[in-house]
């Protein structure tokens, strides 16, 4: 059982998945920092010096000057500013993943279509097209050799 687990855990796909999860977590932190530290401050400045992480609605009807004051009072709040930031995180990550997957699909080798065996063959006696698996021609009733011949070839 230990050998089976070792084979499972160290297969290429499992290791690739683990590396992907670790890189994805780090990538998420970078995107969060970009949104919170680079994108949202200029947007907040344009909208009148608003800190999006401080935008909230008190659900108990009382007015609080800031989110910290509402938190000390243990007031129920709807943090819509934090939601906007998180939603922007999601959109940026989704866009980047879309672009990466699209580019990777261009680089993958396209499988060449496997050549199908011909569905028909030519009867060597009357040259009619008959099913490839046929052992007797349905037109001239000649017995055929067991190997299929290429459609349209004359022998």
C-alpha positions as CSV (number, residue, x, y, z in Angstrom):
1,X,0.0,0.0,0.0
2,X,2.9,2.4,0.7
3,X,4.3,1.7,-2.8
4,X,0.9,2.5,-4.3
5,X,0.7,5.8,-2.4
6,X,4.3,6.7,-3.4
7,X,3.4,6.0,-7.1
8,X,0.3,8.1,-6.8
9,X,1.9,11.0,-4.9
10,X,5.0,11.4,-7.1
11,X,3.4,11.0,-10.5
12,X,4.0,13.9,-12.8
13,X,0.4,15.1,-12.8
14,X,0.2,15.2,-8.9
15,X,3.5,17.2,-8.6
16,X,2.3,19.5,-11.4
17,X,-0.9,20.1,-9.6
18,X,0.8,20.9,-6.3
19,X,3.2,23.3,-8.0
20,X,0.2,24.9,-9.7
21,X,-1.7,25.4,-6.4
22,X,1.3,26.9,-4.8
23,X,2.0,29.3,-7.7
24,X,-1.7,30.1,-7.8
25,X,-1.8,31.1,-4.2
26,X,1.2,33.4,-4.6
27,X,-0.3,34.8,-7.8
28,X,-3.5,35.5,-5.9
29,X,-1.6,37.5,-3.2
30,X,0.1,39.5,-6.0
31,X,-3.2,40.3,-7.6
32,X,-4.7,41.3,-4.3
33,X,-1.8,43.7,-3.7
34,X,-2.1,45.2,-7.2
35,X,-5.8,45.8,-6.7
36,X,-5.6,47.2,-3.1
37,X,-2.3,49.1,-3.4
38,X,-2.2,50.2,-7.1
39,X,-5.7,50.2,-8.7
40,X,-8.0,51.2,-5.8
41,X,-6.1,54.2,-4.4
42,X,-6.3,56.2,-7.7
43,X,-9.9,55.2,-8.2
44,X,-10.6,56.4,-4.6
45,X,-8.8,59.6,-5.3
46,X,-10.8,60.3,-8.4
47,X,-14.0,59.6,-6.5
48,X,-13.2,62.1,-3.7
49,X,-10.5,60.5,-1.6
50,X,-12.5,57.4,-0.8
51,X,-10.9,54.3,0.8
52,X,-12.8,51.4,-0.7
53,X,-12.0,49.1,2.2
54,X,-13.7,51.6,4.6
55,X,-17.0,51.7,2.6
56,X,-19.8,50.1,4.6
57,X,-23.5,50.3,5.4
58,X,-24.6,49.8,9.0
59,X,-27.4,47.3,9.2
60,X,-28.7,48.3,12.6
61,X,-29.7,51.8,11.6
62,X,-27.0,53.6,13.7
63,X,-24.4,55.9,12.1
64,X,-20.7,55.1,12.6
65,X,-17.9,57.4,11.4
66,X,-15.7,54.5,10.2
67,X,-15.5,50.8,10.1
68,X,-13.3,50.5,13.2
69,X,-15.9,52.3,15.2
70,X,-18.6,49.9,13.9
71,X,-16.4,47.0,14.7
72,X,-15.9,48.1,18.4
73,X,-19.6,48.4,18.8
74,X,-20.0,44.9,17.1
75,X,-22.5,46.4,14.7
76,X,-23.6,44.3,11.7
77,X,-22.3,46.0,8.6
78,X,-22.3,45.4,4.9
79,X,-18.8,45.9,3.7
80,X,-19.5,46.7,0.0
81,X,-16.1,48.4,-0.5
82,X,-14.2,45.3,0.4
83,X,-16.5,43.4,-1.9
84,X,-15.7,45.7,-4.8
85,X,-12.0,45.1,-4.2
86,X,-12.4,41.4,-3.9
87,X,-14.6,41.3,-7.1
88,X,-11.8,43.2,-9.0
89,X,-9.3,40.6,-7.7
90,X,-11.5,37.9,-9.2
91,X,-12.0,39.7,-12.5
92,X,-8.2,40.2,-12.9
93,X,-7.4,36.6,-12.0
94,X,-10.1,35.3,-14.4
95,X,-8.8,37.5,-17.2
96,X,-5.2,36.4,-16.7
97,X,-6.2,32.7,-16.5
98,X,-8.3,33.1,-19.7
99,X,-5.3,34.7,-21.5
100,X,-2.9,32.0,-20.3
101,X,-5.2,29.1,-21.2
102,X,-5.8,30.6,-24.6
103,X,-2.1,31.0,-25.3
104,X,-1.3,27.5,-24.1
105,X,-3.9,26.0,-26.4
106,X,-2.2,27.7,-29.3
107,X,1.2,26.1,-28.3
108,X,-0.1,22.6,-27.8
109,X,0.5,20.3,-30.7
110,X,-2.7,19.6,-32.5
111,X,-3.4,15.9,-32.8
112,X,-3.3,14.8,-36.4
113,X,-6.6,13.1,-37.2
114,X,-6.1,9.4,-37.4
115,X,-6.6,8.0,-40.8
116,X,-9.7,5.9,-40.9
117,X,-9.9,2.7,-42.7
118,X,-11.9,3.2,-45.9
119,X,-15.6,2.3,-45.5
120,X,-15.8,0.8,-49.0
121,X,-13.6,-1.1,-51.4
122,X,-13.7,-1.8,-55.1
123,X,-14.8,-5.2,-56.3
124,X,-11.8,-6.5,-58.4
125,X,-14.3,-8.1,-60.9
126,X,-16.9,-5.5,-61.6
127,X,-15.2,-2.4,-60.0
128,X,-18.4,-1.5,-58.0
129,X,-18.0,0.0,-54.5
130,X,-18.9,-2.4,-51.8
131,X,-18.5,-2.4,-48.0
132,X,-15.0,-3.0,-46.9
133,X,-15.9,-6.0,-44.7
134,X,-17.8,-7.7,-47.5
135,X,-16.6,-11.2,-48.6
136,X,-18.9,-11.3,-51.7
137,X,-19.8,-8.6,-54.1
138,X,-23.5,-7.6,-54.0
139,X,-23.5,-6.7,-57.6
140,X,-21.7,-9.5,-59.4
141,X,-21.7,-12.0,-56.5
142,X,-18.0,-12.8,-56.9
143,X,-16.2,-14.1,-53.9
144,X,-13.6,-11.7,-52.6
145,X,-10.3,-12.1,-50.9
146,X,-10.4,-11.4,-47.2
147,X,-8.1,-8.3,-47.3
148,X,-9.7,-5.0,-48.2
149,X,-8.4,-3.2,-51.2
150,X,-8.2,0.6,-51.5
151,X,-11.3,2.2,-52.8
152,X,-11.1,3.2,-56.4
153,X,-7.9,1.2,-57.2
154,X,-7.9,-1.2,-60.1
155,X,-6.0,-4.4,-59.8
